[in-house]
Amino acid sequence: MTPVAQRIVMGLAVLMCLGLSSSLPCAAETSKVGPATKQVESGARQVGRGVEDTAKGVGNTVVEGAKVAGEKMQEAGKTAQPQVENTLHKVKDGAEAAETSVKNFVNKLFGK
């Protein structure tokens, strides 16, 4: 829960407690306090639902974002595969050429 939502919920809870408290010397008539208390309770429930919906939305966003990231990584891997194979062939060809050069050098050096 975000700090702002926590403050709102705490404020509503304090107001609700004050509204329910009939022992305060400045308490209004019970008939007027009851509807006000219900209004505070209703507001607190709505804030709670809003926070819950926001949390679910954030969770869904994270899940969907992870799915898209995974798909993009798979696409990148498929795109890079031909380049990797081409590079491997070039490395193999280079190694074969180096082998031939070393053989020729050794043969010239030792006269075979």
Beta strands, then each sheet from edge to edge (+ up, - down):
end
